[in-house]
Amino acid sequence: MKITTAAEMSAIDRATSAQHGVHPLTLMENAGSAVANFARDYWPSANRITIVCGRGNNGGDGFVAARRLHSAGKVVEVLLLGSPDGLKPDAASMFARLPLRPIALTSVDDIARESARSLAGADLIIDAIFGTGYKSRPDASPTSRLAEACIKAINSISVPVLSVDLPSGVDADLLNAPEPAAPVCRSSAVVTFTAPKPAHLFLPLTRGPIVVAPIGTPDAAIVSAQNLNAVTPQEVSALFAPRALDSNKGRFGHVLVVGGSLGKSGAAAMSAMAALRTGAGLVTVATPASVLTAVASFAAELMTEPLGAPDASNVTAADVAHCLELAKSRNVLAVGPGLSQRPGVADFVRRFVKGAHSPVVLDADGLNAFASAPQELNGAGSLVLTPHPGEMARLTGRSVAEIQADRSTVARDFARRHRCILVLKGYRTVIAYPSAEVWVVATGNPGMATGGTGDILTGMIAGAIAQFPSRLEEAVRAAVFLHGLAGDMACVRTGPESLVATDLLRYLPVAFRVMRQRARGKNIRLC
């Protein structure tokens, strides 16, 4: 799904009307209806609903939602910021169709009065003050100052808030989160329309769902020059289509995990099990002989191959020929989990990756092996790197702060230069391709900031590629999406503090089920 700027979305709306014959009021009606439907579905017990509307088209969406919720039997109040005389034409049309009398807020005193009554007494607040056209200005107008006072009032109470398009006060085009010059309305969930904007993917807008509702814009009208896309459950579901009834394990690939060392056998084992849980037909772990028993005992389904002498604690260059021979009968290689940075490991990794002829997923100590020689990374599109910001900093010679300041550009430039697929982990994991296309994954949560979740991701990517070798790019982003979703499902049960990496293995089947459920919905749920 394309990510568009605010200006591009305005052009898309104009093209939808001018070139495809969809009236602007139809778009507004569909948008407001989508908000009302989401409010009813997500908060079914909310009876008293207060909708705070600005005088632009975002407010118009709010008027439609008010009418729809009122007709559904909800007790609805509309608070209008300012006089109705200043409404934009389309919003004015929807205002005229309201079946209830709105309350105009024209002063800070009005806001204080309604904060104690209408806002605090509501079961749900719908924020329809500002939409994607909002830009912070140092010389705030009286209307903007009124909106700021209202946003502060909403933020001071604990009623859930549904954001229309964006939380009010957010610039739709932001790629990172600077200190806001004006207050931003808190949000419990966001419903946007047609396509997400950069802020939906890159800013921490809400701990709840972000949903994209189709409102009648044809796909042909959705044009963007950003080369930015969001991964959706619909796309992932299409990749993981129902298996043929006569399937056998040979159809779903064989992963070779090269990992583990003394003290780090769990990383290789978790990665291997993640490949199986993602659907790979077979998985073999090549690991130093001294830790083979520990890896094999992790799960009965794992096959193992010993590397080195019986007392070998880590791989060395002497193991390259053996691993390359093993790789001949495997269709994807996962290299790095738990290898360590002991002497000889980096030399092994660089030689093995250079000699491999199957797709390689490189993580952890596999990436560290190239920190001093990143110029050797050239994947011709079949090399997948999965760095966290610290590893990315070592590969690029930049600071972590520089990496985090513009994650999509850093990832895009590196992927293009090294002809690899780059998965830059973190809040809103970014996936960049040699073509300069960038995809963003919105699933995942802070509970996944714990050791081992990266090893799980490595295995999941390898497992997905094993099954879909001819659709490698899609497989990578599907695995990243499911990884975050498995973490989300686990976090619901464990809480963020208690979540551990192996919880993702337990909740991956749930993630598959939830992904397919969401893919069947009319709306597109990004997280």
Helices and strands as residue ranges (DSSP letters): H 6-18, H 24-42, E 48-53, H 57-71, E 75-81, G 84-86, H 89-96, E 103-105, H 108-114, I 115-119, E 124-128, H 142-155, E 161-164, E 189-193, H 198-202, E 210-213, G 219-221, E 228-230, H 233-239, G 249-252, E 254-258, H 265-278, E 282-288, G 289-291, H 292-296, E 303-307, G 317-319, H 320-327, E 332-335, H 345-355, E 360-362, H 365-368, G 374-376, E 383-385, H 389-396, H 400-405, H 407-418, E 421-424, E 430-432, E 438-440, G 446-448, H 453-467, G 469-471, H 472-494, H 501-519, E 524-525
